[in-house]
Amino acid sequence: MSFNPKLSPQIQLFLQYPYGNLPQSFSSTTGIHNLDVWDVLIKYYGTLNLPPEVTNTTILSAVYATASIPRDLLEDVSLMPEIEYISLPEIMKYIMYAHKAEVCANYLDTKESGFNVTGKGVYFGLADSGVDYTHPDFINPDGTSRILYLWDQTIEGTPPVGFAQGTEYTNEQINAALSSDNPLALVPSVDALNHGTTLCGIAAGNGRSNKRYRGIASNASLVIVKLGQQGANEIKDPIRGPRNIEIMMALKYLVDKAKNDNKPISILIGLGLNAGSHTGHSAIDEYIDFITQTWKVNITVGVGNQASEDSHTSGIVLANTVQQINIFIDQKQPYYYTTIWKNFIDNFGVRIISPNGDKTSMLTREEINSNTIMGDSIVSVNFSQATPIATGEQIIIFIDSLSPDEITDGNWTIELTGLFILDGKYDAWGASIDQFVRTIRFVNPVKSKTLTIPSTALSATSVAATTSNGFDIAFFSGQGYINGKTVKPDIAAPGVDIVSTSAGGGYHTFSGTSAAAAFVAGAYLLMLEYGMRQMGDRYLFGEMLKAYITRSTKRPFGMTFPNIQWGYGELCIQSSLQLLSTLYDTLG
């Protein structure tokens, strides 16, 4: 196959894989288990008219769609004139690791506070691992569910209109289940990871089990999407998350529900992806920026827990010199991959050296795809070309085992040689790594730009995690960047030892930037109620609402703001509401 600019680098690399079955990294990084039919993300223009062999087509917007395409038809479909670009899905990871006072939220639900806000009349949208709908904190005092809609993408059945997977449950169906002796027999949706249930409790739990642990917006209406791959049983592999395409479908569903019911909505995404340019130009970043322009919506994302996991490095390659990236790979790893992003003008030569001292030849963009056998491992390298969703050149490196055994463990080295250099800067990101399990790591890590995608989306509110004393950033909280007027993260909130709802009943302690993001998503619910419903401000959402919440933060003394750890400071909901109140008083 010759170079095809309409197919992503990953597709080109895997289509040319020369050694029989596709490598282990293929299904592990894309979530595709049917090797003959590939789920893809399509960027198009005009009218999309796909051949009948293409199935499961979902139109996400006027430019994005998802579909399942037979592998041997990928190139033919890409050559259709309305097709701009086809890429593979990417696996996302759940961002895991007396709190209302810490975010200035005490007594805001009382008339005496002057606000009397509880999230009433506002939708809270959650795209995560689902929710335990039987937990008392998501049930009204009369026994009915606060969940108006629940789309479980993992259960085959009756999908929502316009979608090809999962089952949608209505409020009536959930109420019928709650009043039965065996709720799961009627609505079998569960939260096996206990992640979505926890985040939902922080943002919007009503504290019926224990008012001490009531969430920020206790009267908000809930719209839940349990994310998951079609035909895959996530309970068997709970560490592997859903893909970017499932999240994009969830965002469309959540916004469509709010739009149809004429309700403002605050959406929380509790997942992140490490591979990508981190410049806000990935497909899911661009989709978030698009969908926030279609309705009264704010989208909140944690910045991820990668700051302490040695999963990012960066440097500068000078002309006619060699820069080394050293990677330690522990025993029993089935594969490894990393992406290196650089200025498109610069020309790097790449050589990979195994722990045994074996070397590839120097690889350059003259050979877009290459495969080299090194012992029992195969090293695959792709140099991307200019694409509709890239702002630089990406060098993808996969190391896979040719046998059922693991890849060679020890110290691997990537040598970058400056062949033609104008800028020389590069960033490298490995796969997202679980907390405290650093089986793969860069030997010389760099903590900046360790925030995960899609917290990089310009329109998303990106949230860092603070410790319980509010004076420090959590050691795991991803760090961002300041690039012109773009600052990431936007804001910080408590993210260590947070007590919230637990699947199966009761409460548990939880840490992570997704917990911090849940506080901010809950704050948006209160501000949407106050501004749009109480004060009739039809325009208080999106970037305007983000401006008020970041302008009124708490800022530790002696620091410069904004910065790459805190953004503009720590969340203070009362100050945000007071700022709005002062504005409305001024305007009369």
N, C-alpha and C positions, 0 to 999 in steps of 0.2 A: 504494500500500500504506500503510495506517495504521500507527501505531507498534505494534510487537509485542514485548512485554518478554521473550518466549522466544527471540528471535533476537538474536545479538550485534550490537554497533554496526557491525562490519565487514560482516556479512551485510546489514544494512539499507542501508548505504551502497552496496554493490556491486549489490544488487538494484534500487536506484533509479537506477543510473548511466544517464543519458539519451542517451548519444551512441554508439549502435551497439555495436560490440564492447567488451568490458570493457577497462579501462585496463591498461597494461603492469604497473603495480604489483600488479594482482590475482594473476597467476601468480607474480610474483617474490617476493611476501610470503607466499603461501599454498602454493606448490608445486602448485597445481591447474592442469592443462593442458587437461583436457577441460571446456570452458566450459558444457557441458550437464549434467554430473554433478559434484557438488561433494563432496569428502571433508570430513567434519565430525567434531567432537567433541561427543558428546551427554551431557548430565547428566540422569539420570532417577531415578525411584523405582519400587519395585514390580517388575512384570514388563514387559519391553520387547517389544512385539509390533509390529514394523515392517511396512509393506505390502510386497508382493513386488517392487515396483519398486526398493526399497532393497537395495543389494548390499554385499558385503565387510564385513559386520557383525562386529565383534570386541568381546566383552564383557570389559572391563578390570577391573571390580569391580561391586559392587552399586549403584553410582551413576554410573559412567562407561562409555561405549562409543564406538567409532568406527564410521563407516559411510559409504557413498557414496550420496548422495541426489540424484535429478534436480532441477535448479535450480527447475523449475516446481512441484515438490512440497514445497519447503522449508517454506513457510508452513503447508500442510495438515498436514505431519508435526509441526510445532512445536505445533499445537493439540491433539495427542493428549494425553489427561489425564495419562499417565505421564511425559511429556516436561517437564523443568524448564527446560532451557536448551540451545541449539544454538550452537556457535561454530565459526569457521574454524580450520584448523591454522595454526601459526606456524613460520616457518623459523628453525632454530637454526644457529649458526655454531660451527665447530671452534675451540677455544681454543688458537691457535697462537702462538707467537712463536718422580774418587775421592770419590764422593758419599755412600757409605754412612757414612763417618766424620762427614759433616756432619749426619746425622740420628741419630747415636749408635747405629749398627747394626753396627759391626764385631764379629765373633766371637760374635754371638748364636746362631749355628748350632752352636756347640761345647758339649760337656758341661762344659768348664772354666768357661764363662760362667755356668753354673747354670740356663740356660734351654733350650738345645738346640732352638731353634725354626727351622723352615724353611717353615712354611705347610702342612705335610703334613696331609692330611685336611680341609682347608678349601678352599672354592671361591672363586676370583677371577672375578667377573663383569665383563665389559667391554662397554659400549654406546658404540660409536664407529665408525670408518671401516673396521672389520675388522682382520685380522691376516694377516701372511705366515706361514701355517701350516708352510711349508717351512723357516723359519729354524731353525737348530740349537738356539737358546736356548729353543725351545718343543717340543723333542723330547727324550724320555728317552734315557738311555745305551743302551738296547736297541733304539733306532730307532723306538719307538712314539711317538705324539703325546701331549703333555700336555693337548691340547684334547679334552674329553669331548663337548662339543656345540658346534656352530657353526651359527647361524641367519643366513643371508645374505638380508636383506630385499629385495635388488635382483635376485635371480635367480628367475625364474618357474619353478615346479616343484612340489615337494612341501612345503608349509608345515607348521610344527608343528601338532599338534592344538589346535584352538581358535582358530587364526589363518587369515587369508585371503590372505596374500601371502608371497612368498619361498620359500626352500628350506632345509630343515634337514639338516645332515650329522652323522652319528654318529661316534664315535671309531673304530669299525670301518671306516667309509667313508674317513675321513682316513688311517688306517693303510694301507689298500689303495692309496690314492693315493701315499703316501710311498714305498711299496715298488715302484711302477711306474716306467717310464721317462719317463712324461709325467704328472706329478701333476695338472696343471691340466685335463687331459682328463677326469679322474674327479671332481675337486672344483675347479671353476673359480672359486672365491672368491679375490679378490685385495684388497690394501689399496692402492688407487691413490693415496691421499693420504699414506701413510706416517705417519699420526697414531696410529691404534690400535696399530700394531706398536711404535711408540716408547713409548707409555704402558704397554703390556703388559710390555715389557722392563724398565722402571723398577720396576714393582710386583712382577713375578714371573719375569723372565728367569733362566735357570739358568746363564748364562755358559759354555756349552759351547764357544762360539767364542773367548771371552776371559774368563777368570774375573775379571779386573780390573773388568769391566763387568757382573758378575752383579747381578741385581735383588734386592729386599728379601726376597721370599719365594720361594725358588728351587724349592720342591717343591709349591707350591700347584697344585691342579687348575684348569684353565681352562675357562670357559664364555663364548663370544664371540657377540655380536650385531653384525653389520655393518648399520648403519643406512642406510636409503635409502627413497626414495619408490617406491611401486609403479608400474611401467611407465616409470620415468625412468632414464636412463643417467647416473649421477653423474659418470662419467669425463669426459663432455663438458662438464660444468660443475662442476669440483671445488671452487669457492669457495662455492657454495650448499650449505648443509648440509641434513640431514633436518629433519623437523618434530617438534613436540612430541608429536604422536600416535604417531609411530614410536618415540620414546623411551619413552613410556608403555607401549606394547606390549612393548618390550624389557625393561622392568623387571618386568612381569608374567611374561614368559618366564623370566627369570633366577631370580626368586624361586621360581617353580613348580618349576624344575629342582632347586634346592637343597632345597626342601621335600620333593619326591618322593624324593630320595636321602638325606634326613635329614642334611644337611650345613649348617653355618653358611656364610655368604657375605658377602664384601666386594665391593661394586659400585662401579665408577668410571664417571662420566659426563664425557666430555671436551668438552662443548658448552655454549653459553650463548646467551641471547636478551636483547636490550636493551629491547625494547618491553614495557611492563607497569608495574604500580604499585610493584614492588620491595618489597612489604610481606609477602610470603610467602603471598599469597592468589590466585595464578594457578592455573589448572587443573593444571599439572604440579607446582607446589609442593604443592598439596593432595593430589595422587595420591602423591607421595613420602611425605608424612606418613602417608597411609593405608597404603601397602604396607610401611612399616617396622614397622607394628604386627602384620603377619600372619606374620612368621617371624623367625628369628635372622639379622638382616641389618643392615649399616651401609652407607650410601650416601655417597660422597664426590664433591664437585664443585669444580672450580677457580672462583675468583671472576671470571675473565675478564681481558682485557687492555685494558680501555677507559679506564683512568685518564689516559692520555696522549693520548687520541684526541678530546677535546673533543666528546663525544657526549651530555653531560648538562649541564643548567643548572637553576637554581631561583631563586626569589625570592618576594616578597610583593607582592600587589596590595592597595592601600588603597581604601577607598570613594571613588567619584567621581574616581579618578585613573587614569592610563594607565601600564602597565608594558610595555616593549618587549622582545621576544626577537628578537635579530638572528642570522641564519643566513647563512653564506657557502656558496654552491653553485658548484662549479667547472664548467668546460665539459664537455660530452658526458655529462651525467647524464640517464638516461632517465626518472627519477621521483625523488620525495623524499617521505618521510612522517615524521611525528613524533607522539608521544602526550603530551598534557599531563594530569597528574593533580592533582586538587584536592579540597578538602573538598566533599562533596555539597551542603551547605547554601549555600555561597557561590554567587553568580551572576555569571559573567563574560560580558562582551561580547567578541567576537573579530573582529578585522579583519586581513586579510592584505594586505601591500603588496609589489608586485613590484619588481625592480630598475629597471624603467622608470617607477615611480611610480604605476602602476595600483593601485586599491584595490577590495577587495570592500566591500559594505555591512557594517555592524556585524551580526554573526551572533550569535544567542542560542539558548538551549535551547528557546525557543518554536518554532523551526523545527529539528527534530532533525537532518535531513539537508539539505545545500545544495550546489549545484554552480554555480561561477562561472567563466566563460571570461575569461581574461586573456591577450590576444595569442594565441600558439599553445599556451598551457597552460590546463589546467582545474584549478581548486582545489576540492576536495571536503572538506567539514567535517561531522563528526558529533559531537553531544553525547549521550553515553551516558546511559541511565537506570539506576536501581538494578537490579542483576542478582544472581543467586545466587553469583557468583564475583568480586564487586567490593566494595571497601571505600571507594570514593570515586567521583567523577565523572571520566570520561575524555573528553577532547576529542581527536579524531583529525583530523589534517590531512594530506591527500594532495595532492601537486602532480604532475600527469601531463601528458605532451605529447599534444596532439590529432593530431599528425602523426608520421611515423616519426622526426622529428628529436628532439633532446634538449630538455629544459625550459630556460627562460631562465636563463642563469648570472648570477652576481653576488650582491649582498646583498639577501636577502629579509627582511621584517620581519613578525613576528606581534605585533599590539597587543592587550593584555589590558586591558579596562576594568572597574573594580570597580563593579558595579551594586548588589549587596547583599552585604555582607561581614561575616562573623563571625570568620573565621580569616585568609583571604587568602593562605595559603601554596600554592605550586605547585611541581611538578617536571616537567621536560620531558626526554624521552629520544628521541634519534634512532635510526636503525638502527645495528647493530653495524658498526664500521668496521675495515678491515684495518690491520695495523701499518704505520706510515709512509705510508699512502695516505689522507690526510685530505682527500678531494675534497669532502666536506660536513662542516661543523662549526659549532657554536655559537660566536659571536664572544666571548661572555663565559661560558666553561665553568665548571662547578663539579665538583671531583674527588670529593666525598663522594657516596655512593650510585651509584658507577660499577660496582659488582659486577653481574654478569649473572644472569638467571634460568636455571636453578633453584637457584643457590647461595643464594638467598633462602629456600628451604624450611627450616622450623624444624628438621626432623629430619635434614636433610643436614648433613654436615661440610663447611663452606665453607673453602677453602684459598687463602691469599695466597701470593705468590712472593717469596722473598728472593734477594739477590745471592749470589755465590759466597763472599763473606767472612762471610756470616751476620749482618752488622751493619746492613744496610740492606734496605728493601723495594724490589723492582724497580720501576723508574719506570712500567712499564705495568700493574702489579698493581692490579686494581679495588679501590676503597675502599668500606667499608660504612657501618654505622650502629649506634648503641646506642639501643634503644627499650625502655625498661623493663628487663625481664630478658632481652630478646633482643639478642644481640651477633653481628654479622656483620662480618668473617669470624670463624670459630671459631679458626683456627690458621694458622700460616705454615710453609713448607718451601722448600727450594732450588728455584729455577725458572729459573736463568740458566745457559746453556752446559752443559746436562746431556748426557752421552754415553749413548746407549742404542741398542737394536737398530734396524736399518733394513730396510725392505722390500727384498728382493733379496739380503739377506745383509750381514754386517758391522755396523758401528755408525756413528752420525753424532751431531752436536751439535744440541741442541734447547733452545729457551727458551719459557716460557709458564707460566701458572698451572695448566694441565692437567698439566704435568710435576710441579709441586709437589703437586698432588692425588694423583698416582700414588704418591708417597712415602708419603702418609698412608694410601691404600688398602692399600699393602703392609704398613704398620705394623699396620693392623687385622688382616691375615691372621696375623701373628705373635702378636698378642695373643689372637685367637680360638683359635689352636692352644694357647697356653699356658694360658689360663683355662678354656676349655670342654673341651678334649681331655685336657690333662695334669692339670689340677686339678679337673676335674669340675664346674666352676661353670656350671650350666645357664642362668644369667641374665646372663652377661657379654656383652651385645651391646646395640646401640641406644644410648639416651641414657646408660646406665650406662658403657658402654665409651668413649663420647665424653668423659664426665666425667674418666675416668682419663687419657686422652691429652692433654686440654687442661690438666689440673691439673699435669702433670709437664713442661711445656715449658721451654725455655731462654728467658730474658727479658733483653734488653740492659739494662744499667745506665742509670739516669737517666730511664726512661720509665714512664708510668702504664699499667697493664694492667687490664682489656682496653682496646683502642683500635680505631679503625676501619681501621687499616692492618694490624696484626699479629694482631688477635683477642687470644687469651690468651698468645701467644708462639710460638716456633719449635719444631717437632717434635723430640723426643728419645726415641727408641724404648726405649733402655736404661733411662732413668729411669721410663718408663711401666711397663715390665715389673718393675722393682725395686719400684715402688709396689704393684703387684699382689702380688708375692712377700711383701712386708712384711705386707700385709693377710691373705694366706693363713696366714702364720706366726702372726699374732696370733689368728686364728680356730682355729688348730690343725688 
